[in-house]
Amino acid sequence: MKTEEWILLNSGVMDHPFHVHVNPFQVISRNGTPEPFRAWKDTVVVRPGEEVRIRTAFRNFPGRTVYHCHILDHEELGMMGTLEISA
Ligand SMILES: [Cu+2]
């Protein structure tokens, strides 16, 4: 199992609910302020100008999966990426 921290930066003007498949994550901080309550999540709203730090553990599910904005119009316009999990 491998643990990674990701920084999600919203430089736009709208909220974006970031969603990742397969492995859950915990929100560590928002704009440097520690998150008061940690829970396993698969989605976090990133507000305009916000920098959200998440920590995720890649368990033993090798293969390709996706992450994307959970607003369908945004996803359809390209706010989606693929992720390759290796064993
Ligand atoms: Cu969005």
PDB file of the backbone (N, CA, C, O) and the ligand in Angstrom, with CONECT records:
HET     CU  A 101       1
ATOM      1  N   MET A   1       0.859  -1.191   0.000  1.00  0.00           N
ATOM      2  CA  MET A   1       0.000   0.000   0.000  1.00  0.00           C
ATOM      3  C   MET A   1       0.894   1.240   0.000  1.00  0.00           C
ATOM      4  O   MET A   1       1.864   1.318   0.755  1.00  0.00           O
ATOM      5  N   LYS A   2       0.559   2.199  -0.847  1.00  0.00           N
ATOM      6  CA  LYS A   2       1.350   3.418  -0.964  1.00  0.00           C
ATOM      7  C   LYS A   2       0.465   4.622  -0.631  1.00  0.00           C
ATOM      8  O   LYS A   2      -0.679   4.711  -1.078  1.00  0.00           O
ATOM      9  N   THR A   3       1.012   5.540   0.159  1.00  0.00           N
ATOM     10  CA  THR A   3       0.246   6.727   0.541  1.00  0.00           C
ATOM     11  C   THR A   3       0.797   7.941  -0.198  1.00  0.00           C
ATOM     12  O   THR A   3       2.009   8.119  -0.315  1.00  0.00           O
ATOM     13  N   GLU A   4      -0.111   8.765  -0.692  1.00  0.00           N
ATOM     14  CA  GLU A   4       0.284   9.999  -1.385  1.00  0.00           C
ATOM     15  C   GLU A   4      -0.538  11.158  -0.858  1.00  0.00           C
ATOM     16  O   GLU A   4      -1.668  10.983  -0.400  1.00  0.00           O
ATOM     17  N   GLU A   5       0.048  12.350  -0.930  1.00  0.00           N
ATOM     18  CA  GLU A   5      -0.714  13.571  -0.666  1.00  0.00           C
ATOM     19  C   GLU A   5      -0.857  14.321  -1.972  1.00  0.00           C
ATOM     20  O   GLU A   5       0.101  14.454  -2.735  1.00  0.00           O
ATOM     21  N   TRP A   6      -2.050  14.805  -2.222  1.00  0.00           N
ATOM     22  CA  TRP A   6      -2.328  15.589  -3.418  1.00  0.00           C
ATOM     23  C   TRP A   6      -2.804  16.970  -2.985  1.00  0.00           C
ATOM     24  O   TRP A   6      -3.475  17.108  -1.962  1.00  0.00           O
ATOM     25  N   ILE A   7      -2.460  17.983  -3.758  1.00  0.00           N
ATOM     26  CA  ILE A   7      -2.964  19.336  -3.520  1.00  0.00           C
ATOM     27  C   ILE A   7      -3.916  19.676  -4.657  1.00  0.00           C
ATOM     28  O   ILE A   7      -3.547  19.641  -5.831  1.00  0.00           O
ATOM     29  N   LEU A   8      -5.158  20.006  -4.284  1.00  0.00           N
ATOM     30  CA  LEU A   8      -6.188  20.375  -5.252  1.00  0.00           C
ATOM     31  C   LEU A   8      -6.328  21.883  -5.196  1.00  0.00           C
ATOM     32  O   LEU A   8      -6.687  22.430  -4.154  1.00  0.00           O
ATOM     33  N   LEU A   9      -6.053  22.561  -6.291  1.00  0.00           N
ATOM     34  CA  LEU A   9      -6.088  24.026  -6.332  1.00  0.00           C
ATOM     35  C   LEU A   9      -7.170  24.472  -7.303  1.00  0.00           C
ATOM     36  O   LEU A   9      -7.149  24.105  -8.478  1.00  0.00           O
ATOM     37  N   ASN A  10      -8.100  25.254  -6.817  1.00  0.00           N
ATOM     38  CA  ASN A  10      -9.161  25.789  -7.667  1.00  0.00           C
ATOM     39  C   ASN A  10      -8.822  27.242  -7.991  1.00  0.00           C
ATOM     40  O   ASN A  10      -8.973  28.125  -7.147  1.00  0.00           O
ATOM     41  N   SER A  11      -8.366  27.479  -9.209  1.00  0.00           N
ATOM     42  CA  SER A  11      -8.015  28.840  -9.626  1.00  0.00           C
ATOM     43  C   SER A  11      -9.154  29.482 -10.414  1.00  0.00           C
ATOM     44  O   SER A  11      -8.992  30.562 -10.982  1.00  0.00           O
ATOM     45  N   GLY A  12     -10.305  28.814 -10.445  1.00  0.00           N
ATOM     46  CA  GLY A  12     -11.447  29.323 -11.187  1.00  0.00           C
ATOM     47  C   GLY A  12     -12.402  30.119 -10.313  1.00  0.00           C
ATOM     48  O   GLY A  12     -12.037  30.586  -9.234  1.00  0.00           O
ATOM     49  N   VAL A  13     -13.631  30.268 -10.796  1.00  0.00           N
ATOM     50  CA  VAL A  13     -14.618  31.095 -10.097  1.00  0.00           C
ATOM     51  C   VAL A  13     -15.830  30.298  -9.602  1.00  0.00           C
ATOM     52  O   VAL A  13     -16.772  30.872  -9.055  1.00  0.00           O
ATOM     53  N   MET A  14     -15.802  28.991  -9.795  1.00  0.00           N
ATOM     54  CA  MET A  14     -16.925  28.144  -9.373  1.00  0.00           C
ATOM     55  C   MET A  14     -16.438  27.077  -8.407  1.00  0.00           C
ATOM     56  O   MET A  14     -15.259  26.726  -8.405  1.00  0.00           O
ATOM     57  N   ASP A  15     -17.352  26.556  -7.579  1.00  0.00           N
ATOM     58  CA  ASP A  15     -17.042  25.384  -6.766  1.00  0.00           C
ATOM     59  C   ASP A  15     -16.855  24.175  -7.689  1.00  0.00           C
ATOM     60  O   ASP A  15     -17.530  24.051  -8.711  1.00  0.00           O
ATOM     61  N   HIS A  16     -15.929  23.286  -7.311  1.00  0.00           N
ATOM     62  CA  HIS A  16     -15.768  22.037  -8.056  1.00  0.00           C
ATOM     63  C   HIS A  16     -15.692  20.871  -7.073  1.00  0.00           C
ATOM     64  O   HIS A  16     -14.730  20.770  -6.311  1.00  0.00           O
ATOM     65  N   PRO A  17     -16.687  19.996  -7.082  1.00  0.00           N
ATOM     66  CA  PRO A  17     -16.623  18.804  -6.240  1.00  0.00           C
ATOM     67  C   PRO A  17     -15.703  17.745  -6.873  1.00  0.00           C
ATOM     68  O   PRO A  17     -16.088  17.035  -7.802  1.00  0.00           O
ATOM     69  N   PHE A  18     -14.489  17.666  -6.344  1.00  0.00           N
ATOM     70  CA  PHE A  18     -13.501  16.707  -6.841  1.00  0.00           C
ATOM     71  C   PHE A  18     -13.875  15.306  -6.354  1.00  0.00           C
ATOM     72  O   PHE A  18     -14.147  15.098  -5.171  1.00  0.00           O
ATOM     73  N   HIS A  19     -13.884  14.361  -7.279  1.00  0.00           N
ATOM     74  CA  HIS A  19     -14.295  12.986  -6.964  1.00  0.00           C
ATOM     75  C   HIS A  19     -13.281  12.010  -7.545  1.00  0.00           C
ATOM     76  O   HIS A  19     -12.875  12.152  -8.698  1.00  0.00           O
ATOM     77  N   VAL A  20     -12.874  11.033  -6.767  1.00  0.00           N
ATOM     78  CA  VAL A  20     -11.946  10.015  -7.270  1.00  0.00           C
ATOM     79  C   VAL A  20     -12.516   8.634  -6.997  1.00  0.00           C
ATOM     80  O   VAL A  20     -13.109   8.390  -5.947  1.00  0.00           O
ATOM     81  N   HIS A  21     -12.332   7.739  -7.948  1.00  0.00           N
ATOM     82  CA  HIS A  21     -12.856   6.386  -7.834  1.00  0.00           C
ATOM     83  C   HIS A  21     -11.873   5.468  -7.106  1.00  0.00           C
ATOM     84  O   HIS A  21     -10.683   5.771  -7.018  1.00  0.00           O
ATOM     85  N   VAL A  22     -12.361   4.381  -6.601  1.00  0.00           N
ATOM     86  CA  VAL A  22     -11.646   3.234  -6.014  1.00  0.00           C
ATOM     87  C   VAL A  22     -11.157   3.476  -4.583  1.00  0.00           C
ATOM     88  O   VAL A  22     -11.695   2.888  -3.645  1.00  0.00           O
ATOM     89  N   ASN A  23     -10.142   4.335  -4.400  1.00  0.00           N
ATOM     90  CA  ASN A  23      -9.568   4.515  -3.071  1.00  0.00           C
ATOM     91  C   ASN A  23     -10.062   5.806  -2.427  1.00  0.00           C
ATOM     92  O   ASN A  23     -10.001   6.860  -3.060  1.00  0.00           O
ATOM     93  N   PRO A  24     -10.547   5.755  -1.194  1.00  0.00           N
ATOM     94  CA  PRO A  24     -10.996   6.973  -0.519  1.00  0.00           C
ATOM     95  C   PRO A  24      -9.798   7.816  -0.065  1.00  0.00           C
ATOM     96  O   PRO A  24      -8.649   7.381  -0.142  1.00  0.00           O
ATOM     97  N   PHE A  25     -10.090   9.015   0.402  1.00  0.00           N
ATOM     98  CA  PHE A  25      -9.032   9.919   0.873  1.00  0.00           C
ATOM     99  C   PHE A  25      -9.525  10.655   2.109  1.00  0.00           C
ATOM    100  O   PHE A  25     -10.711  10.631   2.435  1.00  0.00           O
ATOM    101  N   GLN A  26      -8.586  11.310   2.791  1.00  0.00           N
ATOM    102  CA  GLN A  26      -8.938  12.199   3.902  1.00  0.00           C
ATOM    103  C   GLN A  26      -8.491  13.606   3.554  1.00  0.00           C
ATOM    104  O   GLN A  26      -7.430  13.800   2.961  1.00  0.00           O
ATOM    105  N   VAL A  27      -9.300  14.586   3.923  1.00  0.00           N
ATOM    106  CA  VAL A  27      -8.915  15.986   3.747  1.00  0.00           C
ATOM    107  C   VAL A  27      -8.006  16.357   4.913  1.00  0.00           C
ATOM    108  O   VAL A  27      -8.395  16.231   6.074  1.00  0.00           O
ATOM    109  N   ILE A  28      -6.804  16.812   4.605  1.00  0.00           N
ATOM    110  CA  ILE A  28      -5.817  17.158   5.621  1.00  0.00           C
ATOM    111  C   ILE A  28      -5.916  18.638   5.997  1.00  0.00           C
ATOM    112  O   ILE A  28      -5.896  18.988   7.177  1.00  0.00           O
ATOM    113  N   SER A  29      -6.022  19.501   4.982  1.00  0.00           N
ATOM    114  CA  SER A  29      -6.110  20.936   5.271  1.00  0.00           C
ATOM    115  C   SER A  29      -6.780  21.668   4.118  1.00  0.00           C
ATOM    116  O   SER A  29      -6.867  21.177   2.993  1.00  0.00           O
ATOM    117  N   ARG A  30      -7.258  22.886   4.457  1.00  0.00           N
ATOM    118  CA  ARG A  30      -7.814  23.801   3.450  1.00  0.00           C
ATOM    119  C   ARG A  30      -7.107  25.131   3.613  1.00  0.00           C
ATOM    120  O   ARG A  30      -7.170  25.739   4.682  1.00  0.00           O
ATOM    121  N   ASN A  31      -6.438  25.591   2.573  1.00  0.00           N
ATOM    122  CA  ASN A  31      -5.642  26.827   2.629  1.00  0.00           C
ATOM    123  C   ASN A  31      -4.711  26.835   3.853  1.00  0.00           C
ATOM    124  O   ASN A  31      -4.519  27.866   4.497  1.00  0.00           O
ATOM    125  N   GLY A  32      -4.150  25.679   4.151  1.00  0.00           N
ATOM    126  CA  GLY A  32      -3.181  25.564   5.237  1.00  0.00           C
ATOM    127  C   GLY A  32      -3.783  25.356   6.618  1.00  0.00           C
ATOM    128  O   GLY A  32      -3.051  25.098   7.573  1.00  0.00           O
ATOM    129  N   THR A  33      -5.103  25.462   6.743  1.00  0.00           N
ATOM    130  CA  THR A  33      -5.761  25.245   8.035  1.00  0.00           C
ATOM    131  C   THR A  33      -6.132  23.772   8.167  1.00  0.00           C
ATOM    132  O   THR A  33      -6.851  23.239   7.322  1.00  0.00           O
ATOM    133  N   PRO A  34      -5.650  23.108   9.218  1.00  0.00           N
ATOM    134  CA  PRO A  34      -5.970  21.682   9.367  1.00  0.00           C
ATOM    135  C   PRO A  34      -7.480  21.446   9.402  1.00  0.00           C
ATOM    136  O   PRO A  34      -8.228  22.198  10.027  1.00  0.00           O
ATOM    137  N   GLU A  35      -7.901  20.402   8.728  1.00  0.00           N
ATOM    138  CA  GLU A  35      -9.317  20.035   8.712  1.00  0.00           C
ATOM    139  C   GLU A  35      -9.694  19.529  10.113  1.00  0.00           C
ATOM    140  O   GLU A  35      -9.012  18.648  10.635  1.00  0.00           O
ATOM    141  N   PRO A  36     -10.749  20.054  10.734  1.00  0.00           N
ATOM    142  CA  PRO A  36     -11.061  19.676  12.109  1.00  0.00           C
ATOM    143  C   PRO A  36     -11.540  18.242  12.265  1.00  0.00           C
ATOM    144  O   PRO A  36     -11.336  17.633  13.315  1.00  0.00           O
ATOM    145  N   PHE A  37     -12.173  17.696  11.235  1.00  0.00           N
ATOM    146  CA  PHE A  37     -12.727  16.345  11.343  1.00  0.00           C
ATOM    147  C   PHE A  37     -12.261  15.537  10.140  1.00  0.00           C
ATOM    148  O   PHE A  37     -12.536  15.904   8.998  1.00  0.00           O
ATOM    149  N   ARG A  38     -11.569  14.457  10.390  1.00  0.00           N
ATOM    150  CA  ARG A  38     -11.081  13.623   9.293  1.00  0.00           C
ATOM    151  C   ARG A  38     -11.981  12.407   9.132  1.00  0.00           C
ATOM    152  O   ARG A  38     -12.307  11.715  10.096  1.00  0.00           O
ATOM    153  N   ALA A  39     -12.367  12.171   7.896  1.00  0.00           N
ATOM    154  CA  ALA A  39     -13.197  11.012   7.578  1.00  0.00           C
ATOM    155  C   ALA A  39     -12.804  10.529   6.192  1.00  0.00           C
ATOM    156  O   ALA A  39     -12.224  11.279   5.408  1.00  0.00           O
ATOM    157  N   TRP A  40     -13.119   9.283   5.893  1.00  0.00           N
ATOM    158  CA  TRP A  40     -12.857   8.762   4.552  1.00  0.00           C
ATOM    159  C   TRP A  40     -13.910   9.322   3.604  1.00  0.00           C
ATOM    160  O   TRP A  40     -15.110   9.241   3.866  1.00  0.00           O
ATOM    161  N   LYS A  41     -13.443   9.884   2.511  1.00  0.00           N
ATOM    162  CA  LYS A  41     -14.335  10.516   1.543  1.00  0.00           C
ATOM    163  C   LYS A  41     -13.985  10.055   0.135  1.00  0.00           C
ATOM    164  O   LYS A  41     -12.882   9.573  -0.125  1.00  0.00           O
ATOM    165  N   ASP A  42     -14.956  10.216  -0.772  1.00  0.00           N
ATOM    166  CA  ASP A  42     -14.620  10.037  -2.180  1.00  0.00           C
ATOM    167  C   ASP A  42     -14.847  11.324  -2.968  1.00  0.00           C
ATOM    168  O   ASP A  42     -14.587  11.376  -4.171  1.00  0.00           O
ATOM    169  N   THR A  43     -15.334  12.365  -2.283  1.00  0.00           N
ATOM    170  CA  THR A  43     -15.596  13.648  -2.933  1.00  0.00           C
ATOM    171  C   THR A  43     -15.299  14.774  -1.951  1.00  0.00           C
ATOM    172  O   THR A  43     -15.596  14.664  -0.762  1.00  0.00           O
ATOM    173  N   VAL A  44     -14.716  15.853  -2.453  1.00  0.00           N
ATOM    174  CA  VAL A  44     -14.533  17.051  -1.626  1.00  0.00           C
ATOM    175  C   VAL A  44     -14.802  18.276  -2.501  1.00  0.00           C
ATOM    176  O   VAL A  44     -14.340  18.344  -3.640  1.00  0.00           O
ATOM    177  N   VAL A  45     -15.543  19.230  -1.970  1.00  0.00           N
ATOM    178  CA  VAL A  45     -15.797  20.475  -2.699  1.00  0.00           C
ATOM    179  C   VAL A  45     -14.583  21.382  -2.540  1.00  0.00           C
ATOM    180  O   VAL A  45     -14.141  21.654  -1.424  1.00  0.00           O
ATOM    181  N   VAL A  46     -14.051  21.846  -3.666  1.00  0.00           N
ATOM    182  CA  VAL A  46     -12.937  22.792  -3.672  1.00  0.00           C
ATOM    183  C   VAL A  46     -13.501  24.131  -4.161  1.00  0.00           C
ATOM    184  O   VAL A  46     -13.926  24.259  -5.309  1.00  0.00           O
ATOM    185  N   ARG A  47     -13.494  25.121  -3.266  1.00  0.00           N
ATOM    186  CA  ARG A  47     -14.103  26.416  -3.573  1.00  0.00           C
ATOM    187  C   ARG A  47     -13.125  27.317  -4.331  1.00  0.00           C
ATOM    188  O   ARG A  47     -11.923  27.052  -4.326  1.00  0.00           O
ATOM    189  N   PRO A  48     -13.611  28.362  -4.973  1.00  0.00           N
ATOM    190  CA  PRO A  48     -12.722  29.259  -5.719  1.00  0.00           C
ATOM    191  C   PRO A  48     -11.595  29.794  -4.834  1.00  0.00           C
ATOM    192  O   PRO A  48     -11.841  30.264  -3.724  1.00  0.00           O
ATOM    193  N   GLY A  49     -10.380  29.722  -5.324  1.00  0.00           N
ATOM    194  CA  GLY A  49      -9.218  30.215  -4.589  1.00  0.00           C
ATOM    195  C   GLY A  49      -8.738  29.298  -3.491  1.00  0.00           C
ATOM    196  O   GLY A  49      -7.802  29.632  -2.764  1.00  0.00           O
ATOM    197  N   GLU A  50      -9.362  28.152  -3.361  1.00  0.00           N
ATOM    198  CA  GLU A  50      -9.031  27.257  -2.265  1.00  0.00           C
ATOM    199  C   GLU A  50      -7.975  26.232  -2.690  1.00  0.00           C
ATOM    200  O   GLU A  50      -7.945  25.758  -3.825  1.00  0.00           O
ATOM    201  N   GLU A  51      -7.100  25.912  -1.708  1.00  0.00           N
ATOM    202  CA  GLU A  51      -6.110  24.858  -1.908  1.00  0.00           C
ATOM    203  C   GLU A  51      -6.402  23.782  -0.865  1.00  0.00           C
ATOM    204  O   GLU A  51      -6.255  24.010   0.335  1.00  0.00           O
ATOM    205  N   VAL A  52      -6.811  22.624  -1.330  1.00  0.00           N
ATOM    206  CA  VAL A  52      -7.187  21.523  -0.438  1.00  0.00           C
ATOM    207  C   VAL A  52      -6.134  20.422  -0.536  1.00  0.00           C
ATOM    208  O   VAL A  52      -5.826  19.930  -1.622  1.00  0.00           O
ATOM    209  N   ARG A  53      -5.598  20.053   0.609  1.00  0.00           N
ATOM    210  CA  ARG A  53      -4.616  18.962   0.646  1.00  0.00           C
ATOM    211  C   ARG A  53      -5.323  17.693   1.080  1.00  0.00           C
ATOM    212  O   ARG A  53      -5.965  17.661   2.130  1.00  0.00           O
ATOM    213  N   ILE A  54      -5.206  16.640   0.269  1.00  0.00           N
ATOM    214  CA  ILE A  54      -5.812  15.351   0.608  1.00  0.00           C
ATOM    215  C   ILE A  54      -4.728  14.290   0.720  1.00  0.00           C
ATOM    216  O   ILE A  54      -3.662  14.413   0.118  1.00  0.00           O
ATOM    217  N   ARG A  55      -5.006  13.252   1.492  1.00  0.00           N
ATOM    218  CA  ARG A  55      -4.079  12.128   1.639  1.00  0.00           C
ATOM    219  C   ARG A  55      -4.838  10.861   1.290  1.00  0.00           C
ATOM    220  O   ARG A  55      -5.925  10.608   1.812  1.00  0.00           O
ATOM    221  N   THR A  56      -4.253  10.064   0.399  1.00  0.00           N
ATOM    222  CA  THR A  56      -4.923   8.853  -0.054  1.00  0.00           C
ATOM    223  C   THR A  56      -3.967   7.669   0.007  1.00  0.00           C
ATOM    224  O   THR A  56      -2.770   7.808  -0.245  1.00  0.00           O
ATOM    225  N   ALA A  57      -4.502   6.520   0.338  1.00  0.00           N
ATOM    226  CA  ALA A  57      -3.712   5.295   0.408  1.00  0.00           C
ATOM    227  C   ALA A  57      -4.135   4.395  -0.752  1.00  0.00           C
ATOM    228  O   ALA A  57      -5.300   4.017  -0.870  1.00  0.00           O
ATOM    229  N   PHE A  58      -3.169   4.063  -1.600  1.00  0.00           N
ATOM    230  CA  PHE A  58      -3.471   3.195  -2.737  1.00  0.00           C
ATOM    231  C   PHE A  58      -3.374   1.748  -2.297  1.00  0.00           C
ATOM    232  O   PHE A  58      -2.283   1.217  -2.091  1.00  0.00           O
ATOM    233  N   ARG A  59      -4.515   1.126  -2.159  1.00  0.00           N
ATOM    234  CA  ARG A  59      -4.556  -0.274  -1.739  1.00  0.00           C
ATOM    235  C   ARG A  59      -4.306  -1.155  -2.944  1.00  0.00           C
ATOM    236  O   ARG A  59      -4.005  -0.672  -4.036  1.00  0.00           O
ATOM    237  N   ASN A  60      -4.432  -2.432  -2.732  1.00  0.00           N
ATOM    238  CA  ASN A  60      -4.019  -3.387  -3.737  1.00  0.00           C
ATOM    239  C   ASN A  60      -5.095  -3.617  -4.805  1.00  0.00           C
ATOM    240  O   ASN A  60      -5.586  -4.731  -4.986  1.00  0.00           O
ATOM    241  N   PHE A  61      -5.447  -2.526  -5.510  1.00  0.00           N
ATOM    242  CA  PHE A  61      -6.410  -2.633  -6.615  1.00  0.00           C
ATOM    243  C   PHE A  61      -5.741  -2.103  -7.876  1.00  0.00           C
ATOM    244  O   PHE A  61      -6.096  -1.023  -8.346  1.00  0.00           O
ATOM    245  N   PRO A  62      -4.779  -2.837  -8.436  1.00  0.00           N
ATOM    246  CA  PRO A  62      -4.066  -2.323  -9.604  1.00  0.00           C
ATOM    247  C   PRO A  62      -4.986  -2.177 -10.812  1.00  0.00           C
ATOM    248  O   PRO A  62      -5.939  -2.936 -10.988  1.00  0.00           O
ATOM    249  N   GLY A  63      -4.674  -1.181 -11.635  1.00  0.00           N
ATOM    250  CA  GLY A  63      -5.436  -0.948 -12.851  1.00  0.00           C
ATOM    251  C   GLY A  63      -5.690   0.526 -13.038  1.00  0.00           C
ATOM    252  O   GLY A  63      -5.180   1.364 -12.294  1.00  0.00           O
ATOM    253  N   ARG A  64      -6.488   0.831 -14.049  1.00  0.00           N
ATOM    254  CA  ARG A  64      -6.751   2.209 -14.411  1.00  0.00           C
ATOM    255  C   ARG A  64      -8.099   2.652 -13.858  1.00  0.00           C
ATOM    256  O   ARG A  64      -9.073   1.900 -13.898  1.00  0.00           O
ATOM    257  N   THR A  65      -8.149   3.860 -13.350  1.00  0.00           N
ATOM    258  CA  THR A  65      -9.406   4.408 -12.855  1.00  0.00           C
ATOM    259  C   THR A  65      -9.434   5.908 -13.167  1.00  0.00           C
ATOM    260  O   THR A  65      -8.547   6.419 -13.851  1.00  0.00           O
ATOM    261  N   VAL A  66     -10.445   6.604 -12.671  1.00  0.00           N
ATOM    262  CA  VAL A  66     -10.607   8.017 -13.046  1.00  0.00           C
ATOM    263  C   VAL A  66     -10.810   8.906 -11.830  1.00  0.00           C
ATOM    264  O   VAL A  66     -11.218   8.450 -10.762  1.00  0.00           O
ATOM    265  N   TYR A  67     -10.519  10.172 -12.019  1.00  0.00           N
ATOM    266  CA  TYR A  67     -10.914  11.231 -11.092  1.00  0.00           C
ATOM    267  C   TYR A  67     -11.554  12.314 -11.939  1.00  0.00           C
ATOM    268  O   TYR A  67     -11.192  12.494 -13.102  1.00  0.00           O
ATOM    269  N   HIS A  68     -12.514  13.043 -11.356  1.00  0.00           N
ATOM    270  CA  HIS A  68     -13.209  14.044 -12.157  1.00  0.00           C
ATOM    271  C   HIS A  68     -14.003  14.993 -11.276  1.00  0.00           C
ATOM    272  O   HIS A  68     -14.240  14.721 -10.099  1.00  0.00           O
ATOM    273  N   CYS A  69     -14.407  16.104 -11.860  1.00  0.00           N
ATOM    274  CA  CYS A  69     -15.350  17.004 -11.199  1.00  0.00           C
ATOM    275  C   CYS A  69     -16.712  16.325 -11.227  1.00  0.00           C
ATOM    276  O   CYS A  69     -17.098  15.731 -12.234  1.00  0.00           O
ATOM    277  N   HIS A  70     -17.444  16.418 -10.108  1.00  0.00           N
ATOM    278  CA  HIS A  70     -18.721  15.718 -10.026  1.00  0.00           C
ATOM    279  C   HIS A  70     -19.877  16.528 -10.592  1.00  0.00           C
ATOM    280  O   HIS A  70     -21.022  16.083 -10.514  1.00  0.00           O
ATOM    281  N   ILE A  71     -19.619  17.701 -11.160  1.00  0.00           N
ATOM    282  CA  ILE A  71     -20.653  18.429 -11.902  1.00  0.00           C
ATOM    283  C   ILE A  71     -20.592  17.906 -13.341  1.00  0.00           C
ATOM    284  O   ILE A  71     -19.577  18.035 -14.026  1.00  0.00           O
ATOM    285  N   LEU A  72     -21.691  17.321 -13.772  1.00  0.00           N
ATOM    286  CA  LEU A  72     -21.700  16.604 -15.045  1.00  0.00           C
ATOM    287  C   LEU A  72     -21.224  17.476 -16.210  1.00  0.00           C
ATOM    288  O   LEU A  72     -20.452  17.013 -17.049  1.00  0.00           O
ATOM    289  N   ASP A  73     -21.674  18.728 -16.269  1.00  0.00           N
ATOM    290  CA  ASP A  73     -21.263  19.605 -17.370  1.00  0.00           C
ATOM    291  C   ASP A  73     -19.755  19.817 -17.373  1.00  0.00           C
ATOM    292  O   ASP A  73     -19.134  19.847 -18.436  1.00  0.00           O
ATOM    293  N   HIS A  74     -19.164  19.962 -16.194  1.00  0.00           N
ATOM    294  CA  HIS A  74     -17.714  20.166 -16.100  1.00  0.00           C
ATOM    295  C   HIS A  74     -16.973  18.912 -16.556  1.00  0.00           C
ATOM    296  O   HIS A  74     -15.996  18.978 -17.302  1.00  0.00           O
ATOM    297  N   GLU A  75     -17.461  17.784 -16.092  1.00  0.00           N
ATOM    298  CA  GLU A  75     -16.863  16.502 -16.467  1.00  0.00           C
ATOM    299  C   GLU A  75     -16.916  16.312 -17.985  1.00  0.00           C
ATOM    300  O   GLU A  75     -15.941  15.893 -18.609  1.00  0.00           O
ATOM    301  N   GLU A  76     -18.069  16.627 -18.556  1.00  0.00           N
ATOM    302  CA  GLU A  76     -18.234  16.467 -20.005  1.00  0.00           C
ATOM    303  C   GLU A  76     -17.322  17.408 -20.787  1.00  0.00           C
ATOM    304  O   GLU A  76     -16.929  17.107 -21.914  1.00  0.00           O
ATOM    305  N   LEU A  77     -16.986  18.557 -20.180  1.00  0.00           N
ATOM    306  CA  LEU A  77     -16.113  19.532 -20.851  1.00  0.00           C
ATOM    307  C   LEU A  77     -14.635  19.259 -20.596  1.00  0.00           C
ATOM    308  O   LEU A  77     -13.775  20.017 -21.043  1.00  0.00           O
ATOM    309  N   GLY A  78     -14.335  18.161 -19.866  1.00  0.00           N
ATOM    310  CA  GLY A  78     -12.932  17.747 -19.761  1.00  0.00           C
ATOM    311  C   GLY A  78     -12.330  17.733 -18.387  1.00  0.00           C
ATOM    312  O   GLY A  78     -11.148  17.416 -18.247  1.00  0.00           O
ATOM    313  N   MET A  79     -13.098  18.067 -17.351  1.00  0.00           N
ATOM    314  CA  MET A  79     -12.515  18.028 -16.011  1.00  0.00           C
ATOM    315  C   MET A  79     -12.476  16.578 -15.523  1.00  0.00           C
ATOM    316  O   MET A  79     -13.186  16.199 -14.591  1.00  0.00           O
ATOM    317  N   MET A  80     -11.647  15.797 -16.161  1.00  0.00           N
ATOM    318  CA  MET A  80     -11.519  14.373 -15.835  1.00  0.00           C
ATOM    319  C   MET A  80     -10.116  13.918 -16.203  1.00  0.00           C
ATOM    320  O   MET A  80      -9.544  14.367 -17.196  1.00  0.00           O
ATOM    321  N   GLY A  81      -9.573  13.025 -15.395  1.00  0.00           N
ATOM    322  CA  GLY A  81      -8.270  12.456 -15.711  1.00  0.00           C
ATOM    323  C   GLY A  81      -8.234  10.989 -15.346  1.00  0.00           C
ATOM    324  O   GLY A  81      -9.084  10.506 -14.598  1.00  0.00           O
ATOM    325  N   THR A  82      -7.252  10.281 -15.873  1.00  0.00           N
ATOM    326  CA  THR A  82      -7.115   8.873 -15.543  1.00  0.00           C
ATOM    327  C   THR A  82      -5.935   8.680 -14.597  1.00  0.00           C
ATOM    328  O   THR A  82      -5.032   9.510 -14.506  1.00  0.00           O
ATOM    329  N   LEU A  83      -5.982   7.576 -13.915  1.00  0.00           N
ATOM    330  CA  LEU A  83      -5.027   7.273 -12.859  1.00  0.00           C
ATOM    331  C   LEU A  83      -4.662   5.796 -13.004  1.00  0.00           C
ATOM    332  O   LEU A  83      -5.536   4.930 -13.060  1.00  0.00           O
ATOM    333  N   GLU A  84      -3.361   5.525 -13.064  1.00  0.00           N
ATOM    334  CA  GLU A  84      -2.896   4.136 -13.197  1.00  0.00           C
ATOM    335  C   GLU A  84      -2.346   3.694 -11.854  1.00  0.00           C
ATOM    336  O   GLU A  84      -1.364   4.254 -11.367  1.00  0.00           O
ATOM    337  N   ILE A  85      -2.970   2.698 -11.254  1.00  0.00           N
ATOM    338  CA  ILE A  85      -2.526   2.171  -9.970  1.00  0.00           C
ATOM    339  C   ILE A  85      -1.740   0.891 -10.239  1.00  0.00           C
ATOM    340  O   ILE A  85      -2.266  -0.059 -10.820  1.00  0.00           O
ATOM    341  N   SER A  86      -0.483   0.873  -9.814  1.00  0.00           N
ATOM    342  CA  SER A  86       0.336  -0.317 -10.038  1.00  0.00           C
ATOM    343  C   SER A  86       0.418  -1.156  -8.759  1.00  0.00           C
ATOM    344  O   SER A  86       0.287  -0.635  -7.651  1.00  0.00           O
ATOM    345  N   ALA A  87       0.632  -2.427  -8.927  1.00  0.00           N
ATOM    346  CA  ALA A  87       0.676  -3.354  -7.788  1.00  0.00           C
ATOM    347  C   ALA A  87       1.944  -3.142  -6.969  1.00  0.00           C
ATOM    348  O   ALA A  87       2.157  -3.831  -5.972  1.00  0.00           O
TER     349      ALA A  87
HETATM  350 CU    CU A 101     -16.432  21.463 -11.646  1.00  0.00          CU2+
END
